[in-house]
Amino acid sequence: MSGEPGVGGLSEVVGVLREWQYDRAPMQLHPGDLGWFWRFGAEATAAAVRTWSREGHILAVGLLDHPGLLRLAIAPDAQRDEELARRLVEDVTDPARGVLIEGKVNVEAPMRALVQDLLSENGWNAGEPWTPLRRDLTEPVKDPGVRIEVIGPEQAHVRAAVQRASFDRSTFTEERWHAMAAGSPYADARCLVAYDDEGDAVAAVTVWSAGPGRPGLIEPMGVHREHRGHGHGKAITVAAAAALQRLGSSSAIVCTPSSNIGAVATYQAAGFQPLPEARDKYRDA
């Protein structure tokens, strides 16, 4: 029932993740999450993906974002499936099954899924709250008011430099941008960079479409540490929403730790509405 798709099976996994995205759905693993992970290459992405199937149909997909964090998506009609939920709990609870390692581990699953209830019954605790936010894209998106460039291979070094300047522990490089762009999810993705009046690259974002009429994902968005406090986060986020609208997305979604008050405020300033908080489940070492 559970397995690893291998590089050859990643396209199928991306396809089912696209199908599972719909407006008003609980926040869960998006094809763009796999697309962003693809910066480490196709083989590393395949090694980090797990699937759970029944009678040849994938019912759940997991991404090991790192050895102690499993992020799950579950088919809409299987989120309260007891057999599936119990198998998921068994697989993530027993390190011998090779899904998670010994020690403190976290499982991120849709909030209304039965697996959340069963993990709680098995002694797992609720983690720190995250705030999902959503912007409807049925109405026109206003111009962000700054120069925005869509990044191609020739400007990959600019996108990578802004990422590293936005996140202290970032390891993003030009080479990793090219690896990400070679992945199948990037066919429906865009990298954007915002420039200030001096011509400096001040903020960047990557957006991921799940197909026309489905919610698109912002992952990641960052503002250069030397250019904060000037509204660049709002501007690049508005530009991200516009890019997803051009790609046919019905809405734009993003999720950030609730403790990151500045990020939540930035997304709200860009027209995003907060949704009910989400919490993962964790098991102590």
Residue pairs with C-beta under 8 A, 6 or more apart in sequence:
1 52
1 53
1 54
1 87
2 50
2 51
2 52
2 53
2 87
2 91
2 97
2 99
3 50
3 51
3 53
4 46
4 47
4 49
4 50
4 51
5 12
5 13
5 46
5 49
5 51
6 46
7 42
7 43
7 45
7 46
9 46
9 51
10 34
10 42
10 45
10 46
10 49
10 183
10 184
11 184
12 58
13 34
13 49
13 51
13 58
13 61
14 31
14 34
14 35
14 184
14 185
16 58
16 61
16 75
17 29
17 30
17 31
17 34
17 61
17 73
17 210
18 31
18 210
18 211
18 214
20 28
20 73
20 74
20 75
20 76
21 30
21 31
21 210
21 211
21 214
21 215
22 76
22 214
22 215
23 134
23 214
23 215
23 250
23 251
25 76
25 110
25 215
26 110
26 111
26 112
26 113
26 278
27 110
27 111
27 130
27 132
27 253
27 255
27 275
27 278
28 71
28 72
28 73
28 74
28 109
28 110
29 61
29 62
29 63
29 71
29 72
29 73
29 108
30 73
30 208
30 210
30 215
30 217
30 219
30 253
31 185
31 208
31 210
31 217
32 185
32 189
32 206
32 207
32 208
32 210
32 216
32 217
32 219
33 63
33 65
33 71
33 217
33 219
34 45
34 49
34 63
34 183
34 185
35 180
35 183
35 185
35 186
35 189
35 206
35 208
36 180
36 206
36 208
36 219
36 220
37 44
37 45
37 48
37 63
37 65
38 45
38 179
38 180
38 182
38 183
38 185
38 186
39 172
39 176
39 177
39 179
39 180
40 176
40 179
41 179
42 179
42 182
42 183
45 183
48 63
48 64
48 65
49 61
49 62
49 63
49 64
50 61
50 62
50 63
50 64
50 70
50 91
50 99
51 58
51 60
51 61
51 62
52 58
52 59
52 60
52 61
52 62
52 84
52 87
52 88
52 91
53 59
54 83
54 84
58 75
59 74
59 75
59 78
59 81
59 84
60 72
60 73
60 74
60 75
60 78
60 84
60 88
61 72
61 73
62 70
62 71
62 72
62 73
62 99
63 70
63 71
64 70
64 99
64 100
65 71
67 100
67 101
68 100
68 101
68 103
68 104
68 105
68 106
69 105
69 106
69 107
69 108
69 280
70 92
70 99
70 100
70 105
70 106
70 107
70 108
71 108
72 88
72 107
72 108
72 109
72 110
72 113
72 115
73 110
74 84
74 109
74 110
74 113
74 115
78 84
79 110
79 112
79 113
79 114
80 112
80 113
80 114
81 114
82 114
84 114
84 115
85 113
85 114
85 115
85 117
85 118
86 118
88 109
88 115
88 118
89 115
89 118
89 119
89 122
90 97
91 97
91 99
92 99
92 100
92 105
92 107
92 119
93 122
93 283
95 101
95 102
100 107
102 285
103 285
104 282
104 283
104 284
104 285
105 282
105 283
106 127
106 280
106 281
106 282
107 115
107 119
107 124
107 280
107 281
107 282
108 278
108 280
109 115
109 116
109 119
109 280
109 281
110 116
111 276
111 278
111 279
116 281
119 281
120 126
120 281
123 283
124 281
124 282
124 283
125 281
125 282
125 283
125 284
126 279
126 280
126 281
126 282
127 279
127 280
127 281
127 282
128 257
128 258
128 259
128 279
129 257
129 258
129 259
129 277
129 278
129 279
130 255
130 256
130 257
130 258
130 277
130 278
130 279
130 280
131 255
131 256
131 257
131 258
131 264
131 274
131 275
131 277
131 278
132 253
132 254
132 255
132 274
132 275
132 276
132 277
132 278
133 253
133 254
133 255
133 256
133 264
133 267
133 268
133 272
133 273
133 274
133 275
134 215
134 251
134 252
134 253
134 272
134 273
134 275
135 241
135 251
135 252
135 253
135 270
135 271
135 272
135 273
136 250
136 251
137 241
137 244
137 245
137 249
137 250
137 251
137 252
138 250
140 245
141 238
141 241
141 242
141 245
141 271
142 238
144 194
144 234
144 235
144 236
144 238
144 239
144 242
145 235
146 194
146 195
146 196
146 232
146 235
146 236
146 239
147 194
147 195
148 192
148 193
148 194
148 195
148 235
148 236
148 239
149 155
149 192
149 193
149 195
150 190
150 191
150 192
150 243
151 158
151 159
151 177
151 190
151 191
151 192
151 193
151 204
153 178
153 181
155 193
156 174
156 177
156 178
156 181
157 174
158 193
158 201
159 177
159 191
159 193
159 204
160 172
160 173
160 174
160 176
160 177
161 201
162 193
162 201
162 202
162 203
162 204
162 222
162 224
163 170
163 172
163 204
163 220
163 222
164 170
164 171
164 172
165 222
165 224
165 225
165 226
166 203
166 204
166 222
166 223
166 224
166 225
167 220
167 222
177 191
180 186
185 208
188 208
188 209
188 210
188 211
188 247
189 206
189 207
189 208
189 209
190 206
190 207
190 243
190 247
191 204
191 205
191 206
192 204
192 205
192 206
192 207
192 236
192 239
192 240
192 243
193 201
193 203
193 204
194 201
194 202
194 203
194 204
194 232
194 235
194 236
194 239
195 201
195 202
196 202
196 227
196 230
196 232
200 224
200 227
201 224
202 223
202 224
202 227
202 230
202 232
203 221
203 222
203 223
203 224
203 227
203 232
203 233
203 235
203 236
204 221
204 222
204 236
205 218
205 220
205 221
205 222
205 236
205 237
205 239
205 240
206 218
206 219
206 220
206 221
207 216
207 217
207 218
207 240
207 243
207 244
207 247
207 252
208 216
208 217
208 218
208 219
209 216
209 244
209 247
209 248
209 249
210 216
210 217
210 249
211 248
212 247
212 248
212 249
213 248
213 249
213 250
214 249
214 250
215 249
215 250
215 251
215 252
215 253
216 244
216 247
216 249
216 251
216 252
216 253
217 252
217 253
217 254
218 237
218 240
218 244
218 252
218 253
218 254
219 254
221 233
221 236
221 237
221 240
221 254
223 232
223 233
223 236
224 232
233 263
233 266
233 270
234 266
234 269
234 270
237 266
237 267
237 269
237 270
237 272
238 270
238 271
240 252
241 252
241 270
241 271
244 252
245 252
252 272
254 267
254 272
255 278
256 263
256 264
256 267
257 263
258 264
258 277
264 274
268 274
